[in-house]
Amino acid sequence: MNTITALQLQVWAVSAALLIPFQSNAGPMGYGEGRERNEFTNFFEGFLYGPRIDPLWDDRTDTPDLERLDRRIQVVQSFLGPAGADLLDLREGLALGMGRQEYELNAFFALREISSFYMEFDSPAQFYHGYTGRDQMKVALRWLDSNTVIGLYYFAPPNRQGADHYAMLEGVNPRTGQLYFDEYDGPSRTAEVFLKKQLSNDTVSWQGTRRGSDGRSERFSIWRHLRHGY
């Protein structure tokens, strides 16, 4: 991916504004397109920019909390594997003083480019909505093989901005219908999560418990609608 220059912003800003709502409402188009591609871009757009990362950006000076924002990009790169290499330009641009508008447009087009081929991988992500305790969240899971699963989730409250919490999940699928994860916030292990699979009509859900390192337990529940089997 080539970094978008400041000169191109004037031309593409309107295009991006038109593409975002169109993309969110697009119907099924084919594997690697349509809803799967929309789910991919919507999930990572919410994680890399938008109202929920406002605490990471000082609008008065148009400068980010560089260390924390760079960490988010690294987390996505790790989750996506080789496809995440297309986000390297974002990290380099931020280090060189990229402003917020330029960063958001570069992130937008990088995610669209990645989504155009990523859903054709052998192990693309599955995207879920859910709750942990009372907090609404978005979750992405990847089965790296029949037994190894990784995940990423972040809080996504519908009526509150500035939710900055996110966590990585590393786990196993020890037997059909069961998942066990270790949860990490950076290098620190923060919880363990036990889930069991449930099917209902066209919905698959994983229900269970998140047990924090402080000993407290809370409900952990995620679900998605089926379109291409499970």
C-alpha positions in Angstrom: 0.0 0.0 0.0 1.3 3.5 -0.9 0.8 6.2 1.7 -1.8 8.7 0.6 -0.3 12.2 0.2 -1.8 15.4 1.5 -2.6 16.5 -2.0 -4.8 13.4 -2.6 -6.8 14.1 0.6 -8.9 16.8 -1.1 -10.0 14.4 -3.9 -10.5 11.3 -1.7 -12.2 12.8 1.4 -15.5 13.1 -0.4 -15.1 9.6 -1.9 -14.4 8.0 1.5 -17.5 9.8 2.9 -19.6 8.3 0.2 -18.1 4.8 0.3 -18.4 4.2 4.1 -22.3 4.2 4.2 -22.5 2.3 0.9 -20.1 -0.3 2.2 -22.0 -0.7 5.5 -25.3 -1.4 3.7 -24.0 -3.5 0.8 -25.8 -6.8 0.2 -24.2 -10.2 -0.5 -22.0 -10.1 -3.5 -19.8 -13.2 -3.4 -17.2 -14.9 -1.3 -14.5 -12.4 -0.3 -17.0 -9.5 -1.0 -20.4 -8.5 0.3 -21.1 -8.9 4.0 -17.9 -10.7 4.9 -15.8 -7.9 3.5 -18.1 -5.3 5.3 -17.7 -7.1 8.6 -14.0 -7.1 8.2 -13.6 -3.4 7.4 -16.3 -2.4 10.0 -14.6 -4.3 12.8 -11.1 -3.0 12.2 -12.3 0.6 11.3 -13.8 0.7 14.8 -10.5 -0.5 16.3 -8.1 1.7 14.4 -10.0 5.0 14.2 -13.4 6.5 15.0 -15.0 7.9 18.1 -13.9 5.1 20.3 -10.2 6.0 20.0 -10.8 9.8 20.7 -8.8 9.6 23.9 -5.8 8.6 21.8 -5.8 11.7 19.7 -5.4 15.4 20.8 -7.5 17.3 18.3 -6.1 20.7 19.5 -2.6 19.8 18.3 -3.7 17.1 15.7 -1.3 14.6 17.4 -1.9 11.1 18.6 -0.8 9.2 21.7 1.8 7.6 19.4 2.8 4.7 21.6 -0.8 3.5 22.3 -2.0 4.0 18.7 1.0 2.3 17.3 0.3 -0.6 19.7 -3.2 -0.9 18.2 -1.8 -1.2 14.7 0.7 -3.9 15.9 -2.1 -5.8 17.5 -4.1 -5.9 14.2 -0.9 -6.8 12.3 -0.4 -9.8 14.7 -4.0 -10.9 14.4 -4.0 -10.7 10.5 -0.7 -12.4 10.0 1.0 -11.7 6.6 -1.9 -9.6 5.5 -1.2 -7.1 8.2 2.0 -6.0 6.4 -0.2 -3.6 4.5 -0.6 -1.6 7.7 3.2 -0.9 8.0 2.8 2.4 6.2 0.4 3.6 8.9 3.0 3.1 11.6 5.7 4.8 9.5 3.3 7.7 8.7 2.5 8.3 12.3 6.1 8.3 13.2 6.7 11.0 10.6 3.9 13.2 11.9 0.8 12.1 10.0 -2.3 14.1 11.0 -5.6 12.6 12.0 -7.4 13.1 8.7 -4.6 11.6 6.7 -4.2 8.7 9.1 -7.9 7.9 9.0 -8.0 7.9 5.2 -4.9 5.8 5.0 -6.4 3.3 7.4 -9.6 3.2 5.5 -8.0 2.4 2.2 -5.5 0.0 3.7 -8.4 -2.0 5.3 -10.3 -2.0 2.0 -7.3 -3.3 0.2 -6.7 -6.0 2.7 -10.3 -7.1 2.8 -10.3 -7.6 -1.0 -8.2 -10.7 -0.6 -8.1 -11.6 3.1 -11.5 -13.3 3.2 -10.2 -15.8 0.7 -7.5 -17.1 3.2 -7.8 -20.6 4.6 -8.4 -19.1 8.0 -10.2 -15.8 7.7 -11.7 -14.2 10.8 -15.3 -14.7 12.1 -16.9 -11.6 13.5 -19.2 -11.6 16.5 -21.2 -9.3 18.7 -21.5 -9.9 22.4 -21.3 -9.0 26.0 -18.8 -9.4 28.8 -20.5 -8.6 32.0 -22.6 -5.5 31.1 -20.2 -4.2 28.5 -21.1 -4.6 24.8 -18.2 -5.7 22.6 -17.2 -6.7 19.1 -15.1 -9.9 18.7 -13.0 -11.4 15.9 -11.9 -15.1 16.1 -9.5 -17.0 13.8 -9.1 -20.8 13.7 -5.4 -21.2 12.8 -5.9 -24.9 12.7 -8.4 -27.4 14.0 -7.3 -26.8 17.6 -5.7 -23.4 17.8 -7.8 -20.2 18.0 -6.9 -16.6 18.4 -9.1 -13.6 19.0 -9.4 -9.9 19.5 -12.2 -7.9 21.1 -12.9 -4.4 22.1 -15.7 -2.6 23.9 -18.3 -1.0 21.6 -21.0 0.7 23.6 -23.7 2.1 21.3 -24.2 5.4 23.2 -20.8 6.1 24.8 -17.7 7.3 23.2 -14.1 6.8 24.3 -14.2 3.1 25.2 -10.5 2.3 24.9 -10.4 -1.3 26.4 -9.4 -4.2 24.2 -7.8 -7.6 24.7 -6.2 -10.4 22.7 -7.3 -14.0 23.1 -5.1 -17.0 22.7 -6.7 -20.4 23.0 -7.6 -23.9 22.0 -10.6 -25.8 20.6 -10.0 -29.0 22.7 -13.2 -30.7 21.5 -16.2 -29.9 19.4 -18.3 -27.1 20.8 -15.8 -25.9 23.4 -13.3 -23.1 23.5 -10.7 -22.1 26.2 -8.8 -18.8 26.0 -6.2 -17.0 27.9 -6.9 -13.2 27.7 -4.0 -10.7 27.4 -3.8 -7.0 27.8 -0.4 -6.4 26.2 2.1 -8.9 27.8 0.0 -9.4 30.9 -2.5 -12.3 31.2 -5.7 -10.8 32.5 -8.3 -13.6 32.4 -9.3 -17.0 31.3 -12.4 -17.5 29.2 -14.4 -20.8 28.9 -17.1 -21.0 26.2 -19.6 -23.6 24.9 -21.2 -23.5 21.5 -24.9 -23.2 20.9 -26.9 -23.3 17.7 -30.3 -21.8 17.1 -31.8 -21.5 13.7 -29.4 -19.3 11.7 -27.3 -18.2 14.7 -24.2 -19.6 16.3 -23.3 -18.4 19.8 -20.6 -19.1 22.3 -21.7 -18.8 25.9 -19.6 -19.0 29.1 -17.5 -17.3 31.7 -14.6 -14.9 31.9 -12.6 -15.3 35.1 -10.3 -12.4 35.7 -6.9 -12.6 37.3 -8.4 -10.8 40.3 -10.7 -13.8 40.9 -13.9 -12.1 39.7 -16.1 -14.0 37.2 -18.6 -12.6 34.7 -20.7 -13.8 31.8 -19.0 -13.9 28.3 -21.4 -14.3 25.4 -20.9 -13.8 21.7 -23.0 -14.6 18.6 -23.1 -14.3 14.8 -25.6 -15.1 12.0 -24.7 -18.0 9.7 -24.4 -17.4 6.0 -21.9 -19.9 4.8 -22.2 -22.8 7.3 -20.2 -23.2 10.4 
